Amino acid sequence: MKQLFILVFVIILCTSCQDEKKVQNGKLKVVTTTTMITDLVRNIGGDSIDVQGLMGSGVDPHLYKASEGDVSKLSNADVVFYSGLHLEGKLVDVFEKMGNTTNTIALAEILDKNKLIGSEYFASNYDPHIWFNIQYWKQLTNYLTQELSKLNPENASFFQKNSARYLLQLDTLETDIIKTIAALPKEKRILVTAHDAFNYFGEAYGFEVVGLQGLSTATEAGVQDVQNLAKLIIDKKVKAIFVETSVPKRTIEALQQAVLSKGFEVEIGGTLYSDALGNAGTEEGSYLGMFKYNVDTIVEALH
């Protein structure tokens, strides 16, 4: 709590001192949180805005805390775009305290909460991993385009053009992954991962999804959780389970050993991107590439 008060104080102090540094060279200064949001903003804003992302590849947004460098970026931003639904749980209080000094926008809050997946165990009561439903990502794209156009009206037509292009790419992505998934028999569509990041994916594309940890990686998997999931894997003859890039692999390795101790072998089918994209400059470093990579990896391992 003491650290939070210090961060908020520094934010307010920096904002009052450095307001004149915003919108350099006529470009809107944007700060983003997760790699998925950063990628989306860059696709729509292009080179007409200045984007700085707080989180990098492999970073877990559930546990992320603002650093002193982040405070400087946040305080100098014209707008901060973040995912919301308590995904960035440890940053929410900072964003709320910044409300009167910097424009902060939680993109996922635009979604109809009656259609979101709820959880009695998670603080927000909603599963925040909405990027694994492409239809939801399209809604965020439209909302972001609208907000950028309000903030930077002279570039509104540019944002609209980029948005139209990106939405077509999302259409193509969904068509391609549906074809890929169709090759996997329905009885084999059981996705076991480190934590419950893929429920929207499962709901949209016909997978039974089971995570060893809950919706947030802040929760810990106990011995009984491991044993229960090991039994499910054996009962349903699941061929492969998956590691996630933003979650330590030891939990999945422990699950694999628990299954083996019961006389059944299950492979680690690969590493999936859940709460963060891959390294910048790689195919998995974009939302489009990450989604395709995940689907290809899942289908190949479970087939």
C-alpha positions in Angstrom: 0.0 0.0 0.0 2.9 2.4 0.8 4.4 1.7 -2.6 1.0 2.5 -4.3 0.9 5.9 -2.5 4.4 6.7 -3.6 3.6 5.8 -7.2 0.5 7.9 -7.2 2.3 10.9 -5.7 5.1 10.6 -8.3 2.5 10.3 -11.1 0.7 13.5 -10.0 4.0 15.3 -9.5 5.4 14.3 -12.9 2.1 15.2 -14.6 2.1 18.7 -13.2 5.7 19.2 -14.2 5.8 17.6 -17.6 2.4 18.3 -19.2 4.0 20.4 -21.8 6.0 17.4 -23.1 2.9 15.6 -24.3 2.0 15.4 -28.0 5.6 15.9 -29.3 5.9 16.3 -33.1 2.2 16.4 -33.3 1.8 12.7 -32.4 -0.5 11.5 -29.7 1.5 9.9 -26.9 -0.1 6.5 -26.0 0.9 4.1 -23.3 -0.4 0.5 -23.4 -0.2 -2.4 -20.9 -0.2 -5.9 -22.4 1.5 -6.9 -25.6 -1.9 -7.7 -27.1 -3.2 -4.2 -26.5 0.1 -2.7 -27.7 -0.1 -4.7 -30.9 -3.7 -3.6 -31.5 -3.0 0.1 -30.9 0.0 0.0 -33.3 -2.1 -1.7 -36.0 -4.8 1.1 -35.8 -2.6 4.1 -34.9 0.3 3.3 -37.2 3.1 5.9 -37.4 0.7 8.7 -36.6 0.9 8.0 -32.9 3.7 7.4 -30.4 3.1 4.1 -28.6 5.0 2.8 -25.5 4.1 -0.7 -24.1 4.7 -1.4 -20.4 4.8 -5.2 -20.7 7.0 -7.3 -22.9 6.9 -10.9 -24.2 6.4 -13.5 -21.5 5.2 -11.0 -18.9 2.3 -12.1 -16.7 -0.2 -9.2 -16.5 -1.9 -10.7 -13.5 1.2 -10.1 -11.4 2.7 -7.1 -13.1 3.6 -4.1 -10.8 4.4 -0.6 -12.1 8.1 0.3 -12.0 9.5 3.8 -11.6 10.1 3.8 -15.4 6.4 3.0 -15.9 5.4 5.9 -13.7 7.3 8.3 -16.0 5.7 6.8 -19.1 2.2 6.9 -17.6 2.5 10.5 -16.3 3.6 11.8 -19.7 0.9 9.9 -21.7 -2.0 11.6 -23.4 -4.0 8.3 -23.0 -3.4 4.9 -21.5 -5.1 1.9 -23.1 -5.4 -1.2 -21.0 -7.4 -4.4 -21.2 -9.4 -4.2 -18.1 -11.7 -6.8 -16.3 -9.0 -6.8 -13.6 -6.5 -8.5 -15.9 -3.9 -5.9 -14.9 -4.9 -6.4 -11.3 -2.0 -4.7 -9.6 -2.2 -1.7 -11.9 -5.9 -0.9 -11.4 -5.5 1.2 -8.3 -2.8 3.2 -10.0 -5.0 3.8 -13.1 -7.9 4.9 -10.8 -5.7 7.4 -9.0 -4.6 8.7 -12.4 -8.1 9.4 -13.5 -8.0 13.2 -13.2 -4.6 13.7 -14.7 -4.3 11.1 -17.6 -7.0 9.6 -19.8 -7.2 5.9 -19.0 -9.4 3.6 -21.1 -10.1 -0.1 -20.4 -11.0 -1.5 -23.8 -12.6 -4.7 -22.6 -15.2 -2.8 -20.6 -17.0 -2.2 -23.9 -18.1 -5.8 -24.1 -21.5 -7.0 -23.0 -20.9 -8.5 -19.6 -24.0 -10.7 -19.9 -22.0 -12.6 -22.6 -18.7 -12.9 -20.7 -17.6 -15.9 -18.8 -18.0 -15.4 -15.0 -16.2 -16.9 -12.1 -17.1 -16.8 -8.4 -13.4 -17.2 -7.5 -12.0 -14.3 -9.6 -12.0 -10.7 -8.2 -13.8 -9.2 -11.2 -16.3 -12.0 -11.6 -15.4 -12.1 -15.3 -12.8 -14.0 -17.2 -10.5 -11.3 -18.6 -8.9 -13.4 -21.4 -11.3 -12.0 -24.0 -8.7 -11.8 -26.8 -9.2 -15.5 -27.5 -12.5 -14.8 -29.0 -11.9 -13.1 -32.3 -15.4 -11.6 -32.4 -14.6 -9.8 -29.1 -11.3 -8.6 -30.5 -13.2 -7.0 -33.4 -15.3 -5.1 -30.9 -12.2 -3.8 -29.2 -10.8 -2.8 -32.5 -13.9 -0.7 -33.3 -13.9 0.8 -29.8 -10.2 1.7 -30.0 -10.7 3.3 -33.5 -13.5 5.4 -32.1 -11.5 6.5 -29.1 -8.4 7.3 -31.1 -10.5 9.3 -33.6 -11.9 11.4 -30.7 -8.5 12.1 -29.3 -6.8 12.8 -32.6 -9.6 13.8 -35.1 -7.1 15.1 -37.7 -6.1 11.4 -38.2 -9.5 9.9 -37.9 -9.7 8.8 -41.6 -6.3 7.2 -41.2 -7.4 5.2 -38.2 -10.6 4.2 -39.9 -8.6 2.9 -42.9 -6.3 0.9 -40.7 -9.2 -0.5 -38.8 -11.0 -1.7 -41.9 -7.8 -3.4 -43.1 -7.2 -5.1 -39.7 -10.8 -6.3 -39.4 -10.4 -8.0 -42.8 -7.3 -9.7 -41.5 -9.2 -10.9 -38.4 -11.9 -12.3 -40.7 -9.2 -14.2 -42.6 -7.6 -15.5 -39.4 -10.9 -16.9 -38.1 -11.7 -18.6 -41.4 -8.2 -20.2 -41.4 -8.3 -21.4 -37.8 -11.8 -22.9 -38.2 -10.5 -24.9 -41.1 -7.5 -26.1 -39.1 -9.6 -27.0 -36.1 -12.0 -28.9 -38.3 -9.3 -31.5 -39.0 -9.2 -32.4 -35.3 -11.9 -34.9 -34.2 -14.3 -33.5 -31.6 -13.5 -36.1 -29.0 -9.9 -35.0 -29.1 -10.6 -31.3 -28.5 -9.6 -31.3 -24.8 -7.2 -28.5 -24.0 -5.2 -28.8 -20.7 -3.0 -25.8 -19.9 -1.3 -24.1 -16.9 -4.2 -21.8 -16.1 -7.7 -20.9 -17.3 -6.7 -18.5 -20.1 -8.4 -20.4 -22.9 -12.1 -20.6 -21.9 -13.2 -18.0 -24.6 -11.2 -20.0 -27.2 -12.9 -23.2 -26.1 -16.4 -21.6 -26.1 -15.9 -20.2 -29.6 -14.2 -23.1 -31.2 -15.6 -26.2 -29.5 -12.9 -27.2 -27.0 -13.2 -28.5 -23.5 -10.7 -26.4 -21.6 -9.2 -27.2 -18.3 -6.6 -25.1 -16.5 -4.4 -26.3 -13.6 -4.6 -22.9 -12.0 -7.6 -20.5 -12.0 -8.3 -17.5 -14.1 -5.5 -15.6 -12.5 -2.0 -16.9 -12.1 -2.0 -15.3 -8.6 -3.9 -18.5 -7.5 -1.8 -21.6 -6.8 -2.6 -25.2 -7.8 -2.7 -27.6 -4.9 -1.9 -31.3 -4.8 -5.5 -32.2 -5.0 -5.9 -30.0 -8.2 -3.0 -31.9 -9.8 -4.5 -35.3 -8.8 -7.9 -34.5 -10.1 -6.7 -33.2 -13.4 -4.4 -36.2 -13.8 -7.4 -38.4 -13.4 -9.3 -36.5 -16.1 -6.4 -36.8 -18.5 -6.3 -40.6 -18.0 -10.0 -41.1 -18.1 -10.3 -39.1 -21.4 -7.0 -40.4 -22.8 -5.7 -36.9 -23.4 -2.7 -37.1 -25.7 -1.0 -33.8 -24.8 -1.0 -31.0 -22.3 0.5 -27.5 -22.8 2.9 -25.1 -21.1 2.2 -21.3 -21.3 5.0 -18.7 -22.0 3.9 -16.4 -19.1 3.5 -19.2 -16.5 6.3 -21.2 -15.0 6.3 -24.7 -16.6 6.9 -26.5 -13.3 3.2 -26.9 -12.7 2.6 -28.6 -16.0 5.6 -30.8 -15.5 4.3 -31.8 -12.1 1.0 -32.7 -13.7 2.8 -34.8 -16.3 4.7 -36.7 -13.6 1.4 -37.3 -11.7 -0.1 -38.8 -14.8 3.0 -41.0 -15.4 2.9 -42.2 -11.8 -0.6 -43.7 -12.5 0.7 -45.6 -15.5 -0.4 -43.3 -18.3 1.8 -41.2 -20.5 0.9 -37.7 -21.6 3.1 -35.5 -23.8 3.9 -31.8 -23.3 2.5 -30.7 -26.7 4.2 -27.4 -26.8 4.2 -23.9 -25.4 1.2 -21.7 -26.0 1.0 -17.9 -25.8 -1.7 -17.0 -23.3 -1.3 -13.7 -21.5 1.5 -12.2 -23.7 2.6 -12.3 -27.3 5.9 -13.7 -28.5 9.1 -11.7 -29.1 8.8 -8.5 -31.2 9.7 -9.2 -34.9 8.6 -12.8 -34.8 5.3 -14.2 -36.2 4.1 -14.9 -32.6 4.9 -11.3 -31.7 1.6 -10.2 -33.3 -1.9 -11.1 -32.3 -2.6 -12.6 -35.7 0.5 -14.7 -35.7 0.1 -15.7 -32.1 -3.4 -17.0 -32.6 -2.5 -19.0 -35.7 0.6 -20.5 -33.9 -1.5 -21.5 -30.9 -4.1 -23.3 -33.0 -1.5 -25.0 -35.2 0.4 -26.2 -32.1 -2.8 -27.4 -30.3 -4.2 -29.3 -33.3 -0.9 -30.9 -34.2 -0.3 -32.1 -30.6 -3.8 -33.5 -30.0 -4.4 -35.1 -33.4 
